[in-house]
């Protein structure tokens, strides 16, 4: 699905998504990603079943207000113990399908919120 890009050209925005990819600023990206308003980084887990507590712990260093976890084409909820480092640091986490993460991230980042999107496939 293609998303309409806002005029905030200095911020990362999701511009589309599919079964195994997301578009960031018009470029297709594959694999697990950490996306902020200014950075796109690879994220270790190969898929939902590969998540470890350490995968969420590294996100604390980004100092977001909220983390959006995209779990592919459907919602899947990891055990709360896996993202405990986020909640202990006062960072909110929202879990949704990848399309919803793309749309929500664009809205929050466009409003100047400190948001991190975690994108998983498989």
Secondary structure, 3 states (H helix, E strand, C coil): CECCCCCCCCCCCEEEECCCEEEECCEEEECCEEECCCCEEECCCCCHHHCCHHHHHHHHHHCCCEEEEECCCCCCCCCHHHHHHHHHCCCEEEEECHHHHHHHHHHHHHCCCCEEEEECCC
